Amino acid sequence: MRPLTVLTAIVLGSSVATTFGLGATLIVFLVLSGETPRFREELPLLAVYVAIFVGLTALAAVSFIGQARATAWRHWAVGAMWAALAGLAALYAWTRGSPP
């Protein structure tokens, strides 16, 4: 496996794990939102982050497939994945109050 393919696989695995964790948290919050008002307040933002990470996971999967099969479009897919990661890092920095 080429080094970029390995990096793409690491991003894919990490994004799948994060998406699963956020999705499980969303389910728990949905179940308990009737009992705890704080959980109900967090649902919209949590759903946004689940959607963001589902998109990142999809981009990473397409990038990995492109890299593994050495397709002609793999560079575009990898570029889109890295751009999404940079956007996610900027969003994280922005929401934490530090300049991106």
Secondary structure, 3 states (H helix, E strand, C coil): CCHHHHHHHHHHHHHHHHHHHHHHHHHHHHHHCCCCHHHHHHHHHHHHHHHHHHHHHHHHHHHHHHHHHCCCCHHHHHHHHHHHHHHHHHHHHHHCCCCC
